[in-house]
Amino acid sequence: MSEQVNVELLKGFLEAFNRHDLDSIMDYFADNCVFYMPKGVKPRGDWYVGKQEVRAGLAKRFEGIPDVHYGDDRHWICGDFGVSEWTLTGTSTSGQHIEVRGVDLLEFAQGKVIRKDSFWKIVE
């Protein structure tokens, strides 16, 4: 993967999520990465540190929403920072249909994600 951060990199990252391809997703992350989830027991959400924890957290996400898909996406780059905006759809294993608008704030170092912070709109 190139060290250049661009919109194509962000699109490829999202496509890997839509394929649920953990190996490909993890290729985008640096070894010392942090992934902040949109939900959790603290205001910042749950988070995972390092590639092993991030991979395990993502595996749980794919298990909990087996048909999760990110669509209607737009992407922006500002230096070593990227923003991906999307609509997440899917059905949880409990049968709950999910459709939320959200964003990922991404920080890069040497072309790899060092921080992914995900935010979802709260649907009431």
Buried (B, 14 or more C-beta within 10 A) or exposed (E): EEEEBEEEBBEBBBBBBEEBEBEBBBBBBBEEBBBBBBEEEEEEBBBBEBBEBBBEBBEEBBEEBEEBEBEEBEBEBEEEEBBBBBBBBBEEEEEEEBEBEBBBBBBBBEBBBBBBBBBBEEEE
